[in-house]
Amino acid sequence: MNTLSRRTLLRSGVSSLAALGTVAAVSACTTTTSGGGTTYSINVTKLLSIISSIESGLTQLVNSSTVTTVIGTSNATKITTAITNISKVTAEVAADAASTVTLTVAENWVATAESATEAALVILQDFQSALPSNVNTIVQAIATLLPVLESLIGAVTAPPAPVTLSAAEAQAVIAAGL
């Protein structure tokens, strides 16, 4: 696997968004305009699926003795804090999975999960050259899911670019584990 910088990780995520953004946004968030008002319908189940995959991937990494040996206890603690923040979002999304939520609530969920995930990815990226390729594959899968998460509420648009992993492939990589 090629060495990834923070910029490359984020760009790879944006690349995935380019290919998936339109489809994911249409299937996960619909917009209806009537009488001058706009209603957004968010697919909370899809949102939960993506956030849960991100949480699972980061949890696998921080629970790996190989990873924690390389990144150190202090960084593992920072990633655990990020996972805790993502877990709170996962619980909130799961609690509202059967109900209607506002776009603001969904945006807050995405912003919180995205911020925590990016913090963890930055730490992992700093140690990428010392981590095994299977760990870096999961890191890339997590990075791929970030823009997909954003696209669920139509928060991001990007020009078309090559895709390294689809959202489904990223989730499959995480589900396969280390």
C-alpha positions as CSV (number, residue, x, y, z in Angstrom):
1,M,0.0,0.0,0.0
2,N,1.3,3.5,-0.8
3,T,2.1,5.8,2.1
4,L,-0.9,8.1,2.7
5,S,-0.7,11.6,4.1
6,R,-3.6,13.3,5.9
7,R,-4.3,15.1,2.7
8,T,-4.3,11.9,0.7
9,L,-6.6,10.2,3.2
10,L,-9.1,13.1,3.0
11,R,-8.7,13.3,-0.8
12,S,-9.4,9.5,-1.1
13,G,-12.5,10.0,0.9
14,V,-13.6,12.9,-1.4
15,S,-12.9,10.7,-4.4
16,S,-15.2,8.1,-3.0
17,L,-17.8,10.8,-2.5
18,A,-17.6,11.9,-6.1
19,A,-18.6,8.4,-7.3
20,L,-21.1,7.7,-4.5
21,G,-22.3,11.1,-3.4
22,T,-25.1,11.4,-5.8
23,V,-26.4,7.9,-5.3
24,A,-25.9,8.0,-1.5
25,A,-27.5,11.4,-1.1
26,V,-30.5,10.4,-3.2
27,S,-31.0,7.2,-1.4
28,A,-30.3,8.5,2.1
29,C,-31.6,12.0,2.0
30,T,-34.4,13.3,-0.1
31,T,-35.5,16.9,-0.6
32,T,-39.0,18.0,-1.2
33,T,-40.0,21.6,-1.9
34,S,-43.7,22.6,-1.6
35,G,-45.3,25.9,-1.1
36,G,-41.9,27.6,-0.6
37,G,-40.9,25.2,2.2
38,T,-38.2,22.5,1.9
39,T,-38.4,19.2,3.7
40,Y,-35.4,16.9,4.1
41,S,-35.9,13.2,4.8
42,I,-32.9,11.5,6.2
43,N,-32.4,7.7,6.0
44,V,-31.4,7.3,9.6
45,T,-30.8,3.5,9.1
46,K,-28.2,4.2,6.4
47,L,-26.6,6.9,8.7
48,L,-26.4,4.4,11.5
49,S,-24.9,1.8,9.2
50,I,-22.0,4.1,8.2
51,I,-21.4,5.5,11.7
52,S,-21.4,1.9,13.2
53,S,-18.9,0.8,10.6
54,I,-16.5,3.7,11.4
55,E,-16.9,3.0,15.1
56,S,-16.2,-0.7,14.6
57,G,-13.1,-0.1,12.5
58,L,-11.6,2.3,15.0
59,T,-12.4,0.0,17.9
60,Q,-10.7,-2.9,16.1
61,L,-7.6,-0.8,15.6
62,V,-7.4,0.6,19.1
63,N,-7.9,-2.9,20.6
64,S,-5.1,-4.4,18.5
65,S,-1.9,-4.8,20.5
66,T,0.1,-4.3,17.3
67,V,-1.5,-0.9,16.7
68,T,-1.3,0.3,20.4
69,T,2.4,-0.8,20.6
70,V,3.2,1.3,17.5
71,I,1.1,4.4,18.4
72,G,1.7,4.4,22.1
73,T,-0.7,4.5,25.1
74,S,-1.2,8.3,24.9
75,N,-2.4,8.1,21.3
76,A,-4.5,5.0,22.0
77,T,-6.2,7.0,24.7
78,K,-6.9,9.8,22.3
79,I,-8.4,7.3,19.8
80,T,-10.5,5.7,22.6
81,T,-11.9,9.2,23.4
82,A,-12.8,9.7,19.7
83,I,-14.5,6.3,19.7
84,T,-16.4,7.3,22.9
85,N,-17.7,10.4,21.0
86,I,-18.6,8.3,18.0
87,S,-20.4,5.8,20.3
88,K,-22.5,8.5,21.7
89,V,-23.6,9.5,18.2
90,T,-24.2,5.9,17.3
91,A,-26.5,5.5,20.4
92,E,-28.4,8.7,19.5
93,V,-28.9,7.7,15.9
94,A,-30.0,4.2,17.0
95,A,-32.5,5.7,19.5
96,D,-34.0,7.8,16.7
97,A,-33.8,5.2,13.9
98,A,-37.6,4.8,13.8
99,S,-38.4,8.4,14.1
100,T,-38.1,11.6,12.0
101,V,-35.2,13.8,12.7
102,T,-34.4,17.3,11.6
103,L,-31.6,18.1,9.2
104,T,-29.9,20.1,12.0
105,V,-29.9,17.0,14.2
106,A,-28.5,14.8,11.4
107,E,-25.9,17.5,10.6
108,N,-24.8,17.6,14.3
109,W,-24.5,13.8,14.3
110,V,-22.4,13.8,11.2
111,A,-20.2,16.8,12.4
112,T,-19.5,15.0,15.7
113,A,-18.8,11.7,14.2
114,E,-16.7,13.2,11.4
115,S,-14.6,15.4,13.8
116,A,-13.9,12.4,16.1
117,T,-13.0,10.1,13.2
118,E,-10.7,12.7,11.6
119,A,-8.9,13.1,15.0
120,A,-8.3,9.3,15.2
121,L,-7.3,9.1,11.5
122,V,-4.7,11.9,11.9
123,I,-3.0,9.9,14.8
124,L,-3.1,6.7,12.8
125,Q,-1.7,8.4,9.7
126,D,1.3,9.7,11.6
127,F,2.3,6.1,12.2
128,Q,1.3,4.6,8.9
129,S,4.7,3.6,7.8
130,A,5.2,1.5,11.0
131,L,1.8,-0.1,10.8
132,P,1.0,-3.4,9.0
133,S,-0.8,-3.2,5.6
134,N,-4.0,-4.7,7.0
135,V,-4.2,-1.9,9.5
136,N,-3.6,0.7,6.8
137,T,-6.4,-0.9,4.7
138,I,-8.8,-0.4,7.6
139,V,-7.6,3.1,8.0
140,Q,-8.3,3.7,4.3
141,A,-11.7,2.1,4.6
142,I,-12.6,4.4,7.5
143,A,-11.4,7.4,5.6
144,T,-13.5,6.3,2.6
145,L,-16.6,6.3,4.8
146,L,-16.2,9.9,6.0
147,P,-17.4,11.7,2.8
148,V,-20.1,9.0,2.4
149,L,-21.3,10.0,5.8
150,E,-21.4,13.6,4.8
151,S,-23.2,12.8,1.6
152,L,-26.1,11.3,3.6
153,I,-27.2,14.8,4.4
154,G,-26.0,16.3,1.2
155,A,-23.4,18.3,3.1
156,V,-20.7,17.9,0.6
157,T,-20.4,18.0,-3.2
158,A,-17.3,17.3,-5.1
159,P,-16.2,16.9,-8.7
160,P,-15.9,13.4,-10.1
161,A,-12.6,11.6,-9.3
162,P,-11.3,8.1,-9.3
163,V,-12.5,5.8,-6.5
164,T,-10.3,3.5,-4.5
165,L,-13.0,1.8,-2.4
166,S,-16.8,2.0,-2.6
167,A,-18.8,2.5,0.7
168,A,-19.8,-1.1,0.5
169,E,-16.2,-2.3,0.0
170,A,-15.1,-0.1,2.9
171,Q,-17.7,-1.5,5.2
172,A,-16.7,-5.0,4.1
173,V,-13.0,-4.4,4.9
174,I,-14.0,-3.2,8.3
175,A,-16.4,-6.1,8.9
176,A,-13.6,-8.5,7.9
177,G,-11.5,-7.1,10.7
178,L,-7.8,-7.4,11.3
